Amino acid sequence: MDKLRITGGRKLQGQVRISGAKNSALPAMAATLLTPEEVLLTNIPLVADIRTMRRLLGELGVKAEFEDGHAVRATAEKITSNEAPYDLVKTMRASVLALGPLLARSGKARVSLPGGCAIGARPINLHLKGLEKLGATIRTEYGYVEAEAERLTGARIVFDKITVTGTENMMMAAVLAKGTTVLENAALEPEVTDLAELLTKMGAKISGAGSPTITIEGVSSLHGATHAIIPDRIEAGTFLVAGAITDGDLEITACNPEHLTVVIDKLEDAGVSIEKGKDRLRVKPGSNLQASDVITKEYPGFATDMQAQYMALMTQANGISLITENIFENRFMHASELLRMGAHIRIDGARAIVGGKTRLTGATVIASDLRASASLVLAGLVADGVTIVDRIYHLDRGYEKIEEKLQSAGADIERVK
Ligand code: EPU
């Protein structure tokens, strides 16, 4: 199993180019199930989850090929299977994104129930409730969800709780439904808006994406399209923290600063100096890090996917910061590993109290999920001595060549096979 070996103490300098957003590319790839015509997706990040989604599409009969490194050309001429098997769903929960489009296109979907994961229980009840509203018959047995509907019909769906992939699944189910669907309390994440843009290019009639109310007028078929995936705002945020935590001078290019407004505000509150351009950001050296509290929220709030990285930063800020995790019930697994590196953190339910500034020292640490892994890498960049981050398959699921990008900015980091 690969590990990362990091020797801390180097200030990051130079430029890092941001890849396409994993959480946008995944639903976009699932959307290719909706049309027999060819869909070309560009700015696809080369990460493990994307390869898993490609395997899943392959199982369902979609011809999906990588091109020019960062593009996927997919044609779902015929759906040959309706099943997302356990082996794939267990490695990637986002496989559940096949449910909506499969059902819409072929009237039937059988998807393994994802179960819990390292960050929480993560049920899919809202996806299922929404599909039932659209007229599907849902059965859950033998560990699988089976959904059937001759043709879905439009309905008003009010989400009890804001759900990103739930909103995406309903959008993909509703585009081919008969009549109008209104999604209320929908997720506002840029990835939802990006999916709506792709579906619109494919001939769907969608309005209101990016607002809490999305209206979808069903059409009888969709056609091919070409679409560039938006930049990964979480990767960009992670590199902002990498620049700040090492007191470096790091330019982050090919990003969309508008998607990072709250993260930038929060880092500025903590004393980080950031220069903003249209599609680039620069972390400037000389910041005097001060503790600043954060509460995770749905977009446009502070992303739960940035919480672990922010915690690593707060170990290097002067004072006591309170970090409240509102989205997932078990997303503090990185804290116990940061403690082993010398951090002062106390967990109290959904809150973490971080005392800084502390001297971190290198240790062998185990990553429990994608963003927790990123936080351990960030801590390793400032720790004295050598940090070994184990189980980096989590990191590989969502960050494209993170060690190469960090190396190019001067970090002492290598992958150990
Ligand atoms: N929830 C329910 N029932 C549902 C669906 C969600 O109770 O049917 C709850 C969840 O348990 C959670 C909250 O609602 O407490 C929000 O979950 P959401 O459904 O929004 O999460 P998701 O769609 O499964 C996506 C991202 C995650 C990111 C969250 C929150 C993708 C593929 N995944 O997950 O990304 O943390 O939204 O922003 O888009 C990551 O990239 O590391 C990652 C975990």
Residues whose N, C-alpha, C, O or C-beta is under 5 A from the ligand:
A	BS01	EPU	N23 A94 R122 P123 I124 N125 L126 H127 K161 I162 T163 V164 T165 G166 T304 D305 I327 F328 L370 R371
